[in-house]
């Protein structure tokens, strides 16, 4: 009878220990699987984030290039009104020649011949200065 009790107790203890081992192993497997799945999800999310950042950088680079070309255009080299110098002005008009002198007065000798009065010298025409040359345009750039 004691043998039977001991066998039953031994079998019960062995079964309990085996159940505990199975439970612990099950928990360990669950933990390992959970950690593995979480790590895979984290790795996938990191890869997705890196890919999104790379794509955003590429898109921003293209957008910045388009903005640089469209908005910040290089100024045109064409000049509006790049004309020659203006011609010099004509000579200024000189003053008129002086008028002729007055008639001589009676010389008083009774011969009726008046004294000869001299004409004053004719004034020489004044030499007007040349007009200044016209300036080139400032080369303002075309605006559209």
C-alpha positions as CSV (number, residue, x, y, z in Angstrom):
1,X,0.0,0.0,0.0
2,X,2.8,2.4,0.9
3,X,4.4,1.5,-2.4
4,X,1.3,2.4,-4.3
5,X,1.1,5.7,-2.5
6,X,4.8,6.4,-3.2
7,X,4.3,5.6,-6.9
8,X,1.3,7.8,-7.1
9,X,3.0,10.6,-5.4
10,X,6.1,10.2,-7.5
11,X,4.1,10.1,-10.7
12,X,2.1,13.1,-9.6
13,X,5.2,15.1,-8.8
14,X,6.8,14.1,-12.1
15,X,3.7,15.2,-13.9
16,X,3.6,18.5,-12.1
17,X,7.3,19.1,-12.9
18,X,6.7,18.3,-16.5
19,X,3.7,20.6,-16.6
20,X,5.8,23.4,-15.1
21,X,8.5,22.8,-17.6
22,X,6.0,22.8,-20.5
23,X,4.5,26.0,-19.2
24,X,7.8,27.7,-18.8
25,X,8.9,26.6,-22.3
26,X,5.6,27.8,-23.7
27,X,6.1,31.2,-22.0
28,X,9.6,31.4,-23.3
29,X,8.5,30.5,-26.8
30,X,5.8,33.1,-26.7
31,X,8.3,35.7,-25.4
32,X,10.8,34.8,-28.1
33,X,8.1,34.9,-30.9
34,X,6.7,38.2,-29.6
35,X,10.2,39.8,-29.4
36,X,11.0,38.5,-32.9
37,X,7.8,39.8,-34.3
38,X,8.3,43.2,-32.6
39,X,11.9,43.4,-33.9
40,X,10.7,42.6,-37.4
41,X,8.0,45.2,-37.2
42,X,10.6,47.7,-35.9
43,X,13.0,46.9,-38.7
44,X,10.3,47.1,-41.3
45,X,9.2,50.5,-40.0
46,X,12.8,51.8,-39.9
47,X,13.3,50.7,-43.5
48,X,10.0,52.4,-44.5
49,X,11.1,55.6,-42.7
50,X,14.5,55.6,-44.4
51,X,12.9,55.0,-47.8
52,X,10.4,57.9,-47.2
53,X,13.2,60.2,-46.1
54,X,15.3,59.4,-49.2
55,X,12.2,59.9,-51.5
56,X,11.4,63.3,-49.8
57,X,15.0,64.4,-50.2
58,X,14.9,63.5,-53.9
59,X,11.5,65.3,-54.4
60,X,12.8,68.4,-52.5
61,X,15.9,68.4,-54.7
62,X,13.8,68.4,-57.9
63,X,11.5,71.1,-56.5
64,X,14.4,73.3,-55.5
65,X,15.9,73.0,-59.0
66,X,12.6,73.9,-60.6
67,X,12.2,76.9,-58.4
68,X,15.8,78.0,-59.1
69,X,15.1,77.8,-62.9
70,X,11.6,79.3,-62.9
71,X,11.7,81.9,-60.2
72,X,15.3,83.0,-60.1
73,X,16.0,83.4,-63.8
74,X,19.3,84.7,-65.0
75,X,19.0,88.2,-66.3
76,X,19.1,88.7,-70.1
77,X,22.2,90.1,-71.7
78,X,20.2,92.0,-74.3
79,X,20.3,95.8,-73.8
80,X,17.5,98.1,-74.6
81,X,18.6,101.1,-76.7
82,X,22.2,100.4,-77.0
83,X,22.6,103.3,-79.5
84,X,25.6,105.3,-80.8
85,X,26.7,108.6,-79.4
86,X,24.7,111.6,-80.3
87,X,26.2,114.0,-82.9
88,X,27.9,117.2,-81.8
89,X,25.8,120.4,-81.8
90,X,26.2,123.0,-84.6
91,X,28.4,126.1,-84.3
92,X,26.8,128.9,-82.4
93,X,25.8,132.0,-84.4
94,X,28.4,134.7,-84.3
95,X,27.3,138.3,-83.6
96,X,26.5,140.5,-86.6
97,X,29.1,142.6,-88.2
98,X,29.3,146.1,-87.0
99,X,27.3,148.7,-89.0
100,X,28.9,151.3,-91.3
101,X,30.3,154.5,-89.7
102,X,28.3,157.7,-89.8
103,X,28.9,160.4,-92.5
104,X,31.7,162.9,-91.9
105,X,30.7,166.3,-90.5
106,X,31.1,169.6,-92.4
107,X,34.8,170.4,-92.4
108,X,34.1,174.1,-92.5
109,X,36.3,175.1,-95.4
110,X,33.4,176.1,-97.6
111,X,34.1,173.7,-100.5
112,X,31.0,171.7,-99.7
113,X,32.9,168.4,-99.3
114,X,32.2,166.7,-96.1
115,X,35.0,165.2,-94.1
116,X,35.2,161.4,-94.6
117,X,34.1,159.5,-91.6
118,X,35.5,156.0,-91.3
119,X,33.3,153.0,-91.1
120,X,33.8,151.1,-87.9
121,X,35.3,147.7,-88.3
122,X,32.9,144.9,-89.0
123,X,32.7,142.5,-86.1
124,X,33.9,139.0,-86.7
125,X,31.3,136.3,-86.4
126,X,31.6,134.6,-83.1
127,X,32.8,131.0,-83.2
128,X,30.2,129.0,-81.3
129,X,31.4,125.9,-79.4
130,X,30.6,122.4,-80.5
131,X,27.7,120.7,-78.9
132,X,28.6,117.9,-76.5
133,X,28.4,114.3,-77.7
134,X,25.2,112.4,-76.7
135,X,25.8,109.6,-74.1
136,X,25.2,105.9,-74.7
137,X,22.2,104.3,-73.0
138,X,22.9,102.9,-69.5
139,X,22.3,99.4,-70.8
140,X,19.2,98.7,-68.8
141,X,18.3,95.0,-68.9
142,X,15.1,94.0,-70.6
143,X,12.2,93.3,-68.4
144,X,9.3,91.2,-69.5
